[in-house]
Amino acid sequence: MGVTLYLLNKKGFISLSKIVEHKVYKSILDQVIIAKDKGNKEDYYNEIEKLAKEHSIRVYDRTENIKVESDYSIAIGWRWLINLNSSKLFVIHDSLLPKYRGFSPLVNMLINKEDYIGATMIFASKGMDEGDIIFQKKVKIDYPIKISKAIDLIADIYGELIEDLFRKLLSKNVLPSFKQNHSESSYSIWRDSSDYYIDWTLSADSIKRFIDSVGYPYEGARTKLKNEKNILIIFDAEVIENYTFELIHCGKIFKIEENKPFVVCGKDLLKITSFKDENGLEYKFNKLRTRLV
């Protein structure tokens, strides 16, 4: 019996770390396949490669011509199609399936202020994340929470799921599984650079949560200054309540304190406490009559 791992980002690194802690788990690991994650500032490519080599595990980049003859393959954080002839493929998905099938589920769960985040191990399927569920784990979260913290929590869950799977495979017992309730399914759409821009018509609380959800290691929430070429990247903000405006002009700066603008939102104000321009330079607000779009 052998296993091939397809690993990406921190979740892949934590999963491999859990496997190499157990001599018996490592003994059935045939090889590791890794890839660069351009949209993630912490893709853990080098860390995964280093860890695999330290434990004498064969490691390949996905661009190489790799032959997979393992009995089982496991995709962790993987974004690309995997074509296998005989190896049984398991996939771990960043949501509590059947909810949030598809792309960027963790980011979208935080934006939607879900009470729980989690991960699901399934058998690979032709349909999008429709395979039978093998294991599923979740953790309750409190807001505000940064995406980096949520990734840490999810990565730990991945490690637990991997240990559960290896334990079952070595026991040679039939894997437990059950079909998804497709009537309860929902889908998470892909995100691109346009989706990092703030919608100032939303409530300050929603915008604060959006900023936290798309921050490091991702590109960060952005806004433009009307009539200027400058783009600001917003790292942190604070909701300011109890301001009543006779007419709401979303995106207008109400006041500035120590170069920290208070921006009118669909509900309440948002005080931008940490930001830079897109080149990583400090930006100075020189005038009050500024609109963010």
C-alpha positions as CSV (number, residue, x, y, z in Angstrom):
1,M,0.0,0.0,0.0
2,G,1.3,3.4,-0.9
3,V,0.1,7.1,-0.8
4,T,0.9,10.1,-3.0
5,L,0.3,13.5,-1.6
6,Y,-0.6,16.6,-3.6
7,L,0.3,19.5,-1.3
8,L,-0.3,23.3,-1.5
9,N,0.2,26.1,1.1
10,K,0.2,25.9,4.9
11,K,-2.5,23.2,5.0
12,G,-0.2,20.9,2.9
13,F,2.7,21.7,5.2
14,I,0.9,20.9,8.4
15,S,-0.5,17.7,6.9
16,L,2.9,16.5,5.9
17,S,4.3,17.5,9.3
18,K,1.7,15.3,11.0
19,I,2.5,12.3,8.8
20,V,6.3,12.4,9.4
21,E,5.7,12.5,13.1
22,H,4.6,8.8,12.8
23,K,7.1,6.3,11.5
24,V,4.4,3.9,10.4
25,Y,2.5,6.7,8.5
26,K,5.7,7.8,6.8
27,S,6.5,4.3,5.7
28,I,3.5,4.1,3.3
29,L,4.2,7.6,1.8
30,D,5.4,7.1,-1.8
31,Q,5.9,10.7,-2.9
32,V,4.9,14.3,-2.5
33,I,3.8,16.6,-5.4
34,I,4.0,20.4,-4.8
35,A,3.2,23.6,-6.6
36,K,3.6,27.4,-6.4
37,D,0.6,29.4,-5.2
38,K,0.9,32.8,-6.8
39,G,-2.1,34.3,-5.1
40,N,-0.8,33.4,-1.6
41,K,2.2,35.2,0.0
42,E,2.8,32.1,2.1
43,D,2.6,29.2,-0.3
44,Y,4.9,27.0,1.8
45,Y,6.5,25.6,-1.4
46,N,10.0,25.7,0.0
47,E,9.0,24.5,3.5
48,I,7.2,21.5,2.1
49,E,10.1,20.6,-0.2
50,K,12.6,21.0,2.7
51,L,10.5,18.9,5.1
52,A,10.1,16.1,2.5
53,K,13.8,15.9,1.7
54,E,14.7,15.9,5.4
55,H,12.7,12.7,5.8
56,S,14.0,11.2,2.5
57,I,10.6,11.5,0.8
58,R,10.6,11.9,-2.9
59,V,9.2,15.3,-3.8
60,Y,8.3,16.7,-7.3
61,D,7.0,19.9,-8.8
62,R,3.6,19.5,-10.5
63,T,5.2,20.6,-13.8
64,E,7.4,17.5,-13.9
65,N,6.4,14.4,-15.6
66,I,5.3,12.4,-12.6
67,K,4.1,8.8,-12.7
68,V,1.7,7.9,-9.9
69,E,1.4,4.2,-9.0
70,S,0.2,4.6,-5.4
71,D,-2.9,2.8,-4.2
72,Y,-4.2,6.1,-2.8
73,S,-3.7,9.8,-3.5
74,I,-4.7,12.8,-1.4
75,A,-5.2,16.3,-2.6
76,I,-4.7,19.0,0.0
77,G,-5.3,22.6,-1.0
78,W,-4.8,21.5,-4.6
79,R,-6.2,23.7,-7.4
80,W,-5.5,21.7,-10.5
81,L,-7.2,18.7,-12.2
82,I,-5.7,15.4,-11.2
83,N,-5.9,12.6,-13.7
84,L,-5.4,9.2,-12.2
85,N,-6.0,5.8,-13.7
86,S,-5.9,3.4,-10.8
87,S,-5.1,5.4,-7.6
88,K,-8.1,6.2,-5.4
89,L,-8.2,9.9,-4.8
90,F,-9.3,11.7,-1.6
91,V,-9.8,15.4,-1.4
92,I,-10.0,17.8,1.6
93,H,-12.2,20.8,1.1
94,D,-12.2,24.0,3.2
95,S,-15.9,23.9,4.2
96,L,-18.5,21.9,5.9
97,L,-19.9,20.2,2.8
98,P,-22.4,20.3,1.2
99,K,-22.2,24.0,1.9
100,Y,-19.7,26.2,0.1
101,R,-18.7,23.8,-2.7
102,G,-16.2,25.4,-5.1
103,F,-13.7,28.2,-4.8
104,S,-12.4,30.3,-1.8
105,P,-14.8,28.8,0.7
106,L,-12.9,29.9,3.8
107,V,-12.8,33.6,2.7
108,N,-16.4,33.6,1.8
109,M,-17.4,31.9,5.1
110,L,-15.7,34.7,7.1
111,I,-17.3,37.4,4.9
112,N,-20.7,35.8,5.6
113,K,-19.9,35.6,9.3
114,E,-20.5,31.9,9.7
115,D,-20.4,30.7,13.3
116,Y,-18.3,27.6,12.4
117,I,-15.5,26.9,9.9
118,G,-14.2,23.5,9.1
119,A,-13.0,21.0,6.5
120,T,-14.4,17.9,4.9
121,M,-12.6,14.9,3.5
122,I,-14.4,13.3,0.5
123,F,-13.9,10.8,-2.2
124,A,-13.1,12.7,-5.5
125,S,-16.0,13.0,-7.8
126,K,-16.8,14.2,-11.3
127,G,-19.1,16.9,-9.9
128,M,-17.7,19.9,-8.0
129,D,-17.0,18.7,-4.4
130,E,-19.9,16.2,-4.6
131,G,-18.2,13.1,-3.4
132,D,-19.2,11.0,-0.4
133,I,-18.1,12.4,2.9
134,I,-15.5,10.4,4.9
135,F,-14.6,12.7,7.7
136,Q,-15.7,16.2,8.7
137,K,-14.5,18.5,11.5
138,K,-15.4,22.0,12.6
139,V,-14.4,24.7,15.0
140,K,-16.5,27.6,16.4
141,I,-15.0,31.1,15.8
142,D,-15.5,34.5,17.3
143,Y,-15.4,37.8,15.4
144,P,-13.4,39.8,14.6
145,I,-11.0,37.2,13.2
146,K,-8.2,37.6,10.7
147,I,-7.9,35.2,7.7
148,S,-4.4,34.3,8.9
149,K,-5.9,33.0,12.2
150,A,-8.6,31.1,10.4
151,I,-6.1,29.5,8.1
152,D,-4.2,28.3,11.2
153,L,-7.3,26.8,12.6
154,I,-8.2,25.1,9.3
155,A,-4.6,23.8,8.9
156,D,-4.8,22.1,12.3
157,I,-8.1,20.4,11.2
158,Y,-6.4,19.2,8.0
159,G,-3.7,17.6,10.2
160,E,-6.3,15.8,12.2
161,L,-8.1,14.6,9.1
162,I,-4.9,13.3,7.6
163,E,-4.1,11.4,10.8
164,D,-7.6,9.9,10.9
165,L,-7.3,8.7,7.3
166,F,-3.9,7.1,7.7
167,R,-5.0,5.4,10.8
168,K,-8.0,3.9,8.9
169,L,-5.9,2.9,5.9
170,L,-3.4,1.1,8.0
171,S,-6.2,-0.7,9.9
172,K,-7.4,-2.0,6.5
173,N,-11.0,-1.4,7.7
174,V,-13.6,-0.1,5.3
175,L,-13.6,3.7,5.3
176,P,-16.8,5.2,6.8
177,S,-18.6,7.4,4.4
178,F,-22.0,8.9,3.7
179,K,-23.6,10.7,0.8
180,Q,-24.0,14.4,0.8
181,N,-27.5,15.9,1.0
182,H,-27.4,17.7,-2.4
183,S,-30.7,19.6,-1.6
184,E,-28.7,21.4,1.1
185,S,-25.8,22.3,-1.1
186,S,-24.5,25.9,-1.8
187,Y,-21.6,27.1,-4.0
188,S,-18.7,29.5,-3.5
189,I,-17.7,31.4,-6.7
190,W,-14.1,32.1,-7.6
191,R,-12.5,35.4,-6.7
192,D,-10.0,37.6,-8.6
193,S,-8.3,40.9,-8.2
194,S,-11.5,42.9,-8.7
195,D,-13.0,41.2,-5.7
196,Y,-10.6,42.9,-3.3
197,Y,-12.2,46.3,-3.7
198,I,-14.4,47.6,-0.8
199,D,-18.1,48.3,-1.4
200,W,-18.7,51.4,0.8
201,T,-22.5,51.0,0.6
202,L,-22.2,48.0,3.0
203,S,-22.3,48.5,6.8
204,A,-19.1,49.4,8.6
205,D,-19.2,46.0,10.4
206,S,-19.5,44.1,7.0
207,I,-16.6,46.1,5.6
208,K,-14.4,45.5,8.6
209,R,-15.1,41.8,8.3
210,F,-14.2,41.9,4.6
211,I,-10.9,43.6,5.3
212,D,-10.1,40.9,7.9
213,S,-11.2,38.1,5.5
214,V,-9.0,39.1,2.5
215,G,-5.9,40.3,4.3
216,Y,-2.5,38.6,4.6
217,P,-1.5,36.2,3.2
218,Y,-3.8,37.4,0.4
219,E,-3.7,40.7,-1.5
220,G,-5.6,42.8,1.0
221,A,-8.8,44.9,0.8
222,R,-8.4,47.9,-1.6
223,T,-10.1,51.2,-2.4
224,K,-9.5,53.9,-4.9
225,L,-9.6,57.7,-4.3
226,K,-12.0,59.4,-6.7
227,N,-10.2,61.7,-9.2
228,E,-6.8,60.3,-8.2
229,K,-4.8,57.3,-9.5
230,N,-3.9,56.2,-6.0
231,I,-5.1,52.8,-4.7
232,L,-4.9,52.2,-1.0
233,I,-4.5,48.7,0.6
234,I,-6.4,48.6,3.9
235,F,-4.9,46.3,6.6
236,D,-7.1,47.2,9.6
237,A,-10.0,49.3,10.6
238,E,-12.4,50.0,13.5
239,V,-16.2,50.3,13.5
240,I,-17.4,53.6,14.9
241,E,-21.1,53.6,15.9
242,N,-23.6,56.1,17.1
243,Y,-23.3,58.7,14.2
244,T,-26.5,59.7,12.6
245,F,-26.3,61.3,9.1
246,E,-29.3,63.1,7.6
247,L,-28.2,61.8,4.2
248,I,-25.8,59.0,3.7
249,H,-23.0,59.6,1.2
250,C,-21.1,56.3,1.2
251,G,-17.3,56.5,0.7
252,K,-17.0,60.2,1.8
253,I,-14.5,61.0,4.5
254,F,-16.3,62.6,7.5
255,K,-13.2,63.6,9.4
256,I,-9.5,62.8,9.8
257,E,-7.6,62.2,13.0
258,E,-3.8,61.7,13.0
259,N,-4.0,60.7,9.3
260,K,-6.7,58.1,10.0
261,P,-9.8,58.8,8.0
262,F,-13.4,58.1,9.2
263,V,-15.3,56.9,6.2
264,V,-19.1,57.0,5.8
265,C,-20.5,53.5,5.1
266,G,-24.0,52.2,4.5
267,K,-24.3,52.0,8.2
268,D,-22.0,53.6,10.8
269,L,-18.5,54.9,10.2
270,L,-15.3,53.0,9.5
271,K,-12.0,54.4,10.9
272,I,-9.2,53.2,8.8
273,T,-6.3,52.5,11.2
274,S,-3.7,50.8,9.0
275,F,-3.1,51.3,5.3
276,K,-0.5,52.0,2.6
277,D,-0.6,52.7,-1.1
278,E,-0.3,49.8,-3.6
279,N,3.5,50.3,-3.7
280,G,3.8,49.8,0.0
281,L,4.4,53.5,0.7
282,E,2.8,55.7,3.4
283,Y,-0.1,57.8,2.1
284,K,-0.9,61.2,3.6
285,F,-4.5,62.5,3.5
286,N,-4.1,66.2,2.7
287,K,-7.8,67.1,2.4
288,L,-11.0,66.3,4.0
289,R,-13.2,66.5,0.9
290,T,-12.1,63.1,-0.4
291,R,-14.3,60.2,-1.6
292,L,-13.2,56.6,-1.6
293,V,-14.7,54.4,-4.4
